[in-house]
Amino acid sequence: MAKYAGVGAMTVSRALRTPDKVSDKLRQKIQLAVDTLGYKPNISASLLASASANKVIAVITTKIFEHSIQISLNSLQTYLAKQGYTILIFESNLYYKRESQLLNILYSHNLEAILLFYFEDDDFLKLLTNNKTIPIFNVGKHYEECSNIKIGLDDSLAMSMLTEHVIDKGYKNIGLLCANHQYHIFQQRLHGWHKVMLSKHLPTHRIINAAKPANFTTGSELLSDILLNWPEIDALICTTDELACGVLYECQRRHIRVPYQLAVCGFGDSEFSKVSFPTLTTVSLPSNNKGEYIARLLLNNLINKEDDLTPDMPSLEPMICSRASL
């Protein structure tokens, strides 16, 4: 096409990619050649060419259920983008039994690193580390095969604080409602609840763990099971705000007065916890700060910089949001 237009190949490339940098006369000549020859740009080749110029990090995660983790991932992506990185996000469960396809996609890009973000697919991890040609970092569940990024904060602490807050308010017959979480997050929240309940010599048997999504519908549906099994219950801690708001809706439908007949707490301080009726007592996680801090640690590791970051603990600590539902 360059020969047809009577110009150099670089001039054609510039005219197609940055037409404002080419004179009108040249642009018209090249456009005539494009129309005459029926030229179609090769998008794949363009992506490959630009990949070498861009800094690309792949983020692989299991399907994300948690609102707080979604916020952290968005914050991490925003921070890395400001540093000039392109982020590719993959959900490993979408490639179930097609792991080799995901590997091919990953290694077709000129990656700087792979970040496993709250990732729980042990089989795929083996494939990934067996073919390791670039740094692999990990946040969440600990893997010996990876460079694990630790931020000194887990959900166990947040659940411990919330459970202690409920007990300090005078509630003794406390239940826990769980649903479909990523496994290590579920373990942490369960551990935090058990730790405090046992330390206060309170029973820990009032637990429902449903194999359903942790959403409004599940919370609404499971309230009847909770009341049937433990009619004496006076407070219910839910492992997400979505579950808790579902419980609140069902309490309204059944004319159960919250918090006078049943106190309800959530987890995560989602936007709707502030506008539910009654407003929802919950625990706020430092999700934005957490995502940015992970990004900074990742970049420090990438450039082999000594890890001189110290967490700003007031900004990384969970915070109790005590509202009308307790």
C-alpha positions as a Python dict, from the first residue, in 0.01 Angstrom:
ca = {
    (1, 'M'): (0, 0, 0),
    (2, 'A'): (292, 236, 74),
    (3, 'K'): (423, 173, -277),
    (4, 'Y'): (80, 246, -428),
    (5, 'A'): (56, 576, -237),
    (6, 'G'): (415, 664, -319),
    (7, 'V'): (517, 713, 44),
    (8, 'G'): (717, 524, 306),
    (9, 'A'): (571, 248, 524),
    (10, 'M'): (625, 457, 840),
    (11, 'T'): (427, 742, 687),
    (12, 'V'): (135, 504, 618),
    (13, 'S'): (150, 373, 974),
    (14, 'R'): (155, 726, 1115),
    (15, 'A'): (-136, 835, 895),
    (16, 'L'): (-351, 543, 1008),
    (17, 'R'): (-265, 560, 1378),
    (18, 'T'): (-213, 935, 1434),
    (19, 'P'): (-366, 1115, 1134),
    (20, 'D'): (-325, 1457, 1299),
    (21, 'K'): (53, 1421, 1259),
    (22, 'V'): (31, 1390, 877),
    (23, 'S'): (-43, 1669, 629),
    (24, 'D'): (-384, 1679, 461),
    (25, 'K'): (-232, 1612, 120),
    (26, 'L'): (-48, 1297, 235),
    (27, 'R'): (-348, 1178, 431),
    (28, 'Q'): (-571, 1205, 124),
    (29, 'K'): (-319, 1009, -89),
    (30, 'I'): (-299, 733, 171),
    (31, 'Q'): (-677, 722, 218),
    (32, 'L'): (-715, 682, -161),
    (33, 'A'): (-474, 386, -150),
    (34, 'V'): (-667, 235, 144),
    (35, 'D'): (-999, 264, -40),
    (36, 'T'): (-859, 134, -370),
    (37, 'L'): (-678, -167, -224),
    (38, 'G'): (-947, -244, 38),
    (39, 'Y'): (-693, -241, 320),
    (40, 'K'): (-809, -360, 665),
    (41, 'P'): (-582, -296, 967),
    (42, 'N'): (-456, -605, 1151),
    (43, 'I'): (-577, -543, 1508),
    (44, 'S'): (-393, -846, 1653),
    (45, 'A'): (-63, -732, 1507),
    (46, 'S'): (-126, -383, 1640),
    (47, 'L'): (-189, -516, 1990),
    (48, 'L'): (127, -727, 1979),
    (49, 'A'): (330, -430, 1863),
    (50, 'S'): (194, -205, 2137),
    (51, 'A'): (235, -474, 2405),
    (52, 'S'): (612, -438, 2388),
    (53, 'A'): (579, -63, 2450),
    (54, 'N'): (326, -94, 2733),
    (55, 'K'): (378, -232, 3081),
    (56, 'V'): (118, -506, 3124),
    (57, 'I'): (21, -690, 3444),
    (58, 'A'): (-226, -978, 3443),
    (59, 'V'): (-453, -1011, 3746),
    (60, 'I'): (-607, -1356, 3792),
    (61, 'T'): (-882, -1411, 4045),
    (62, 'T'): (-1146, -1664, 4133),
    (63, 'K'): (-1501, -1534, 4086),
    (64, 'I'): (-1537, -1239, 4320),
    (65, 'F'): (-1844, -1237, 4546),
    (66, 'E'): (-1724, -983, 4802),
    (67, 'H'): (-1813, -617, 4756),
    (68, 'S'): (-1507, -508, 4957),
    (69, 'I'): (-1272, -712, 4736),
    (70, 'Q'): (-1427, -560, 4424),
    (71, 'I'): (-1348, -214, 4566),
    (72, 'S'): (-989, -320, 4647),
    (73, 'L'): (-939, -458, 4296),
    (74, 'N'): (-1071, -138, 4140),
    (75, 'S'): (-842, 72, 4362),
    (76, 'L'): (-542, -146, 4274),
    (77, 'Q'): (-621, -117, 3902),
    (78, 'T'): (-663, 262, 3924),
    (79, 'Y'): (-330, 307, 4102),
    (80, 'L'): (-136, 84, 3858),
    (81, 'A'): (-296, 261, 3560),
    (82, 'K'): (-168, 594, 3695),
    (83, 'Q'): (181, 443, 3700),
    (84, 'G'): (152, 359, 3330),
    (85, 'Y'): (51, -7, 3356),
    (86, 'T'): (-215, -181, 3152),
    (87, 'I'): (-412, -432, 3362),
    (88, 'L'): (-567, -751, 3221),
    (89, 'I'): (-817, -914, 3458),
    (90, 'F'): (-910, -1284, 3425),
    (91, 'E'): (-1157, -1489, 3631),
    (92, 'S'): (-1008, -1838, 3644),
    (93, 'N'): (-1346, -2008, 3689),
    (94, 'L'): (-1445, -1895, 3339),
    (95, 'Y'): (-1166, -2117, 3205),
    (96, 'Y'): (-1258, -2427, 3408),
    (97, 'K'): (-1117, -2733, 3222),
    (98, 'R'): (-968, -2490, 2968),
    (99, 'E'): (-668, -2384, 3174),
    (100, 'S'): (-423, -2437, 2886),
    (101, 'Q'): (-624, -2183, 2684),
    (102, 'L'): (-584, -1927, 2962),
    (103, 'L'): (-211, -2000, 2977),
    (104, 'N'): (-181, -1938, 2603),
    (105, 'I'): (-370, -1609, 2636),
    (106, 'L'): (-149, -1498, 2926),
    (107, 'Y'): (179, -1575, 2756),
    (108, 'S'): (71, -1421, 2426),
    (109, 'H'): (110, -1084, 2601),
    (110, 'N'): (438, -928, 2698),
    (111, 'L'): (362, -940, 3072),
    (112, 'E'): (565, -770, 3341),
    (113, 'A'): (407, -986, 3612),
    (114, 'I'): (106, -1196, 3713),
    (115, 'L'): (-85, -1108, 4028),
    (116, 'L'): (-305, -1376, 4186),
    (117, 'F'): (-575, -1173, 4360),
    (118, 'Y'): (-779, -1375, 4612),
    (119, 'F'): (-722, -1678, 4391),
    (120, 'E'): (-831, -2030, 4495),
    (121, 'D'): (-769, -2262, 4201),
    (122, 'D'): (-493, -2498, 4316),
    (123, 'D'): (-490, -2704, 3995),
    (124, 'F'): (-440, -2402, 3774),
    (125, 'L'): (-173, -2269, 4010),
    (126, 'K'): (34, -2584, 3945),
    (127, 'L'): (10, -2531, 3569),
    (128, 'L'): (99, -2166, 3608),
    (129, 'T'): (405, -2221, 3827),
    (130, 'N'): (527, -2512, 3613),
    (131, 'N'): (538, -2270, 3318),
    (132, 'K'): (677, -1982, 3520),
    (133, 'T'): (870, -1740, 3301),
    (134, 'I'): (776, -1412, 3474),
    (135, 'P'): (728, -1305, 3839),
    (136, 'I'): (408, -1432, 4005),
    (137, 'F'): (277, -1242, 4306),
    (138, 'N'): (-9, -1344, 4532),
    (139, 'V'): (-260, -1172, 4761),
    (140, 'G'): (-497, -1373, 4979),
    (141, 'K'): (-456, -1745, 5036),
    (142, 'H'): (-90, -1829, 5099),
    (143, 'Y'): (95, -2025, 4829),
    (144, 'E'): (456, -2141, 4878),
    (145, 'E'): (519, -2126, 4502),
    (146, 'C'): (453, -1750, 4477),
    (147, 'S'): (582, -1424, 4616),
    (148, 'N'): (312, -1359, 4875),
    (149, 'I'): (219, -997, 4941),
    (150, 'K'): (124, -951, 5305),
    (151, 'I'): (-56, -640, 5422),
    (152, 'G'): (-104, -720, 5791),
    (153, 'L'): (-483, -715, 5782),
    (154, 'D'): (-738, -994, 5751),
    (155, 'D'): (-1114, -1034, 5784),
    (156, 'S'): (-1073, -1221, 6113),
    (157, 'L'): (-986, -896, 6290),
    (158, 'A'): (-1289, -716, 6143),
    (159, 'M'): (-1528, -996, 6245),
    (160, 'S'): (-1375, -1011, 6595),
    (161, 'M'): (-1433, -638, 6638),
    (162, 'L'): (-1792, -663, 6515),
    (163, 'T'): (-1876, -964, 6736),
    (164, 'E'): (-1727, -796, 7042),
    (165, 'H'): (-1929, -482, 6965),
    (166, 'V'): (-2253, -685, 6955),
    (167, 'I'): (-2170, -856, 7287),
    (168, 'D'): (-2082, -521, 7448),
    (169, 'K'): (-2431, -400, 7354),
    (170, 'G'): (-2571, -671, 7582),
    (171, 'Y'): (-2670, -946, 7337),
    (172, 'K'): (-2605, -1306, 7443),
    (173, 'N'): (-2803, -1530, 7204),
    (174, 'I'): (-2612, -1445, 6889),
    (175, 'G'): (-2630, -1625, 6555),
    (176, 'L'): (-2409, -1616, 6245),
    (177, 'L'): (-2542, -1628, 5888),
    (178, 'C'): (-2295, -1721, 5614),
    (179, 'A'): (-2336, -1794, 5244),
    (180, 'N'): (-2120, -1861, 4940),
    (181, 'H'): (-1784, -1691, 5002),
    (182, 'Q'): (-1434, -1749, 4880),
    (183, 'Y'): (-1309, -2018, 5114),
    (184, 'H'): (-1022, -1838, 5289),
    (185, 'I'): (-1243, -1532, 5351),
    (186, 'F'): (-1513, -1755, 5501),
    (187, 'Q'): (-1248, -1919, 5724),
    (188, 'Q'): (-1122, -1583, 5848),
    (189, 'R'): (-1466, -1445, 5932),
    (190, 'L'): (-1571, -1770, 6102),
    (191, 'H'): (-1248, -1773, 6302),
    (192, 'G'): (-1299, -1413, 6420),
    (193, 'W'): (-1654, -1491, 6535),
    (194, 'H'): (-1557, -1814, 6713),
    (195, 'K'): (-1258, -1653, 6884),
    (196, 'V'): (-1463, -1380, 7050),
    (197, 'M'): (-1768, -1594, 7131),
    (198, 'L'): (-1552, -1856, 7303),
    (199, 'S'): (-1352, -1593, 7491),
    (200, 'K'): (-1682, -1457, 7630),
    (201, 'H'): (-1805, -1811, 7713),
    (202, 'L'): (-2098, -1783, 7471),
    (203, 'P'): (-2235, -2072, 7260),
    (204, 'T'): (-2114, -2095, 6898),
    (205, 'H'): (-2363, -2348, 6758),
    (206, 'R'): (-2607, -2096, 6607),
    (207, 'I'): (-2458, -2093, 6257),
    (208, 'I'): (-2617, -2135, 5916),
    (209, 'N'): (-2375, -2167, 5625),
    (210, 'A'): (-2572, -2180, 5301),
    (211, 'A'): (-2432, -2296, 4966),
    (212, 'K'): (-2610, -2003, 4802),
    (213, 'P'): (-2496, -1660, 4683),
    (214, 'A'): (-2441, -1410, 4963),
    (215, 'N'): (-2717, -1178, 4842),
    (216, 'F'): (-3048, -1019, 4947),
    (217, 'T'): (-3260, -1317, 4843),
    (218, 'T'): (-3053, -1565, 5046),
    (219, 'G'): (-3071, -1346, 5356),
    (220, 'S'): (-3447, -1316, 5321),
    (221, 'E'): (-3500, -1688, 5262),
    (222, 'L'): (-3281, -1808, 5549),
    (223, 'L'): (-3433, -1597, 5827),
    (224, 'S'): (-3715, -1850, 5869),
    (225, 'D'): (-3462, -2135, 5915),
    (226, 'I'): (-3276, -1935, 6177),
    (227, 'L'): (-3589, -1852, 6377),
    (228, 'L'): (-3717, -2209, 6350),
    (229, 'N'): (-3391, -2356, 6483),
    (230, 'W'): (-3320, -2092, 6746),
    (231, 'P'): (-3631, -1894, 6845),
    (232, 'E'): (-3435, -1748, 7140),
    (233, 'I'): (-3194, -1562, 6912),
    (234, 'D'): (-3167, -1188, 6991),
    (235, 'A'): (-2892, -1081, 6746),
    (236, 'L'): (-2785, -1203, 6404),
    (237, 'I'): (-2446, -1125, 6248),
    (238, 'C'): (-2435, -1170, 5870),
    (239, 'T'): (-2109, -1214, 5682),
    (240, 'T'): (-2209, -961, 5414),
    (241, 'D'): (-2424, -649, 5408),
    (242, 'E'): (-2630, -806, 5127),
    (243, 'L'): (-2732, -1097, 5350),
    (244, 'A'): (-2810, -857, 5635),
    (245, 'C'): (-3029, -633, 5418),
    (246, 'G'): (-3219, -943, 5298),
    (247, 'V'): (-3281, -1028, 5664),
    (248, 'L'): (-3404, -672, 5727),
    (249, 'Y'): (-3653, -698, 5438),
    (250, 'E'): (-3788, -1026, 5572),
    (251, 'C'): (-3815, -882, 5924),
    (252, 'Q'): (-4030, -600, 5784),
    (253, 'R'): (-4250, -852, 5602),
    (254, 'R'): (-4295, -1057, 5923),
    (255, 'H'): (-4343, -745, 6140),
    (256, 'I'): (-4033, -833, 6346),
    (257, 'R'): (-3912, -514, 6509),
    (258, 'V'): (-3542, -448, 6455),
    (259, 'P'): (-3350, -416, 6686),
    (260, 'Y'): (-3606, -466, 6966),
    (261, 'Q'): (-3697, -826, 6877),
    (262, 'L'): (-3393, -907, 6663),
    (263, 'A'): (-3076, -703, 6614),
    (264, 'V'): (-2909, -740, 6274),
    (265, 'C'): (-2550, -666, 6166),
    (266, 'G'): (-2376, -685, 5830),
    (267, 'F'): (-2016, -684, 5711),
    (268, 'G'): (-1848, -450, 5463),
    (269, 'D'): (-2020, -110, 5500),
    (270, 'S'): (-2172, -117, 5152),
    (271, 'E'): (-2347, 194, 5021),
    (272, 'F'): (-2695, 54, 5083),
    (273, 'S'): (-2618, -18, 5451),
    (274, 'K'): (-2650, 356, 5510),
    (275, 'V'): (-2997, 382, 5353),
    (276, 'S'): (-3161, 53, 5461),
    (277, 'F'): (-3445, 62, 5713),
    (278, 'P'): (-3334, 63, 5982),
    (279, 'T'): (-2981, 167, 5887),
    (280, 'L'): (-2745, -127, 5919),
    (281, 'T'): (-2476, -176, 6182),
    (282, 'T'): (-2171, -313, 6000),
    (283, 'V'): (-1792, -307, 5991),
    (284, 'S'): (-1608, -90, 5741),
    (285, 'L'): (-1306, -238, 5566),
    (286, 'P'): (-1032, -8, 5429),
    (287, 'S'): (-1083, -147, 5080),
    (288, 'N'): (-962, 155, 4878),
    (289, 'N'): (-647, 199, 5087),
    (290, 'K'): (-589, -175, 5083),
    (291, 'G'): (-599, -195, 4701),
    (292, 'E'): (-358, 96, 4662),
    (293, 'Y'): (-121, -44, 4923),
    (294, 'I'): (-111, -383, 4746),
    (295, 'A'): (-32, -203, 4419),
    (296, 'R'): (255, -12, 4581),
    (297, 'L'): (401, -330, 4730),
    (298, 'L'): (372, -504, 4393),
    (299, 'L'): (560, -224, 4215),
    (300, 'N'): (828, -220, 4487),
    (301, 'N'): (883, -592, 4433),
    (302, 'L'): (887, -555, 4055),
    (303, 'I'): (1169, -303, 4058),
    (304, 'N'): (1356, -495, 4332),
    (305, 'K'): (1324, -201, 4565),
    (306, 'E'): (1375, -263, 4933),
    (307, 'D'): (1034, -291, 5097),
    (308, 'D'): (1034, 35, 5290),
    (309, 'L'): (657, 71, 5300),
    (310, 'T'): (497, 75, 5642),
    (311, 'P'): (119, 49, 5653),
    (312, 'D'): (-65, 352, 5783),
    (313, 'M'): (-243, 146, 6046),
    (314, 'P'): (-524, 397, 6126),
    (315, 'S'): (-621, 395, 5758),
    (316, 'L'): (-585, 16, 5721),
    (317, 'E'): (-777, -82, 6036),
    (318, 'P'): (-1144, -188, 6018),
    (319, 'M'): (-1397, 47, 6175),
    (320, 'I'): (-1729, -35, 6341),
    (321, 'C'): (-2026, 155, 6196),
    (322, 'S'): (-2287, 135, 6471),
    (323, 'R'): (-2633, 221, 6340),
    (324, 'A'): (-3000, 172, 6419),
    (325, 'S'): (-3022, -204, 6348),
    (326, 'L'): (-2831, -289, 6669),
}
